[in-house]
Amino acid sequence: DAEGAQPMPRQYALVKVVQWYLDFLKKKKIKDCPLTQERTFIFLGEIPNMKEHCVVVGHKTGKVFSGYHTENFVELTDEET
């Protein structure tokens, strides 16, 4: 894709929302996107019958977020964990 393809996060990895998606939400003035309520998520994996969409869980709250594009998430670096 135009933003540079990132590998899909590993199952159960700690992830965050990619910056370009946060910038997109801000530019479009979308303030109520549930993904902005958390900083860190646990990547549960891709939904098998909904390719390129995944399930993540908020690391602090345990809230489940499903149906978001896998490309919206990137694994945390060692420094971020």
N, C-alpha and C positions, 0 to 999 in steps of 0.2 A: 504494500500500500504506500501511499504518498508520504506517510509519516515514518517509514522505515519499519519493516516487519520485525517484531520482537518474537522470540520463541514463546510458546505457550508455557505459563508457569507450571511447575511440577505440582502434582496432587499434594495437598496439605502444606504447601509452602506459604510462608508469610508474604503477602503482596500488598501493593498500594495501587491506587488509581493513577494511571499515567498522566503526566502533566499536560500533554496536549488536549486530553479529554476535559480536564478541569478548566483549562483555558477556554475551550469550546463552550462549556456550560456558562462560564462567566461572560463571554462575549454575547451569548444568546440570552443573557440575563435569566438563566434558569437557576433559581435559588432553592427550589424544593426537591432537587434530585436526591434520593436517599443515599446515594454513594458519598455525598459530601458530609454526611453525619458521622462518618468514621474516618480514621486515618490509616488503620491497618486491618487487613482482612486475612482469613485463612482460605486458600483456594481449594475448594473441594473437587473441582474438575469440570470438564465439559459435559453438557447434557447430551447423552448419546443420540437421542432422536430430535435434537435441535442443534445441529452442528454450529460451531463457532459461538455458542452461548454457554454460559457457565453458572455455577452456584458458588457463592462465596459467603463466608460468615464473618460478621464483625468481631474482631479480636477481643475488644473490651466488652461489648454488649451481648454478643452471641446472637444478634439478629441475623436472620438468613436473607440473603439477596439473591434472586435467581433471574435468569433470562438476560443478563447483561452480556455484552460481547467480550469474548476472551481477550481481544486486543486492547481492552480498556485497563488491563491489569499487568503489572510487572512485578517480579520478585524483588523483595528488599535486598539490598546489598548487605554484606557482612557488617559494615559500619552502621547501617540503619537498624540492625536487630539488637 
